[in-house]
Amino acid sequence: MVVITRQGCHLCEQAIATIEQVAPGQWSAVDVDLDEQLRNRYTDHVPVTFVDGHLVAYWTLDEGLLRRALAGDRPAPPAL
């Protein structure tokens, strides 16, 4: 699981807390501001959560959605 984050982002902190509750230690974070391509793609849509390379959520991360994604359910990516 990968979470694209930004320093000082309270929504990022909330998403990471949800991830740690559901799947502790099974994720990595990438700072959007340290990668120009990611910054151009996701701008202010952080956090962006991926499970097995599949986009799961922008901004907020619902625990139920995360659990379904980890179980293999691949819902359509959220609209912006």
N, C-alpha and C positions, 0 to 999 in steps of 0.2 A: 504494500500500500504506500502511496506517495501523496503528500500534501504540499501543494505550492502555497507558500506563506509569505508574509512580509513582517518585518520588525515592527512592533508596536501595534499590531492588528488584533483588536479584541475578539473579532470573529474567528481569527486563526487560533487564538488561545482556546476558545470554546470548542472548535472542531477537534483540536488536538486532545482536549480533555475527554471528548466523546470517544475518540479513537482509542485512547489509553484505557478507557473503561471497558470497551468492547474487545479490543485486541492489543493488550499491552505489549510494547516492544516490537510489534510487527509492522512498523511503518518507518518512513524516513521523510524528512522535510527538505524542501528546496526553496531557497529565498528567491522570489520572483525578481527582486531588484539586482541580483547578482548575475542574471542571465538575460541578455538583451532580447533574445527571441521570445523567452517566456514573458518578459515585461511587455513586449509589443503585442503578444497574443492575449494575455490575461489582464493587463493593465490593473484596474481596480476591482476585479472580480474575485479576489482572494478571500478566503482560502478556496482552493480548487482541489478536490479529493478524487483520487484515482484508485481503483482496486483492480489489480491484475491488468493494468493499462487501460481500463474502461473508466471513462468519466462518470463519476457518481454524483457530485454536487458542487455547486458554486455557493459562496457566502456562508450558508448555514448547512450543517450536517445533522440530519435526523438519525437517531440511534437505530430505529427500525429499518430505515433505508440502508444504512451501513451493514446491519446484520444480514439483510437480504442479499446485498452485493457480495458479501463474504461467503454466503452460501451458494453463490453461483447465479443468482438472479441478475439479469442484465437489462434493467429498464432503459428506456430511451434516455439519452442525455438530457439534462435540464435545459430549457430554453433560456436565453438571455433576454 
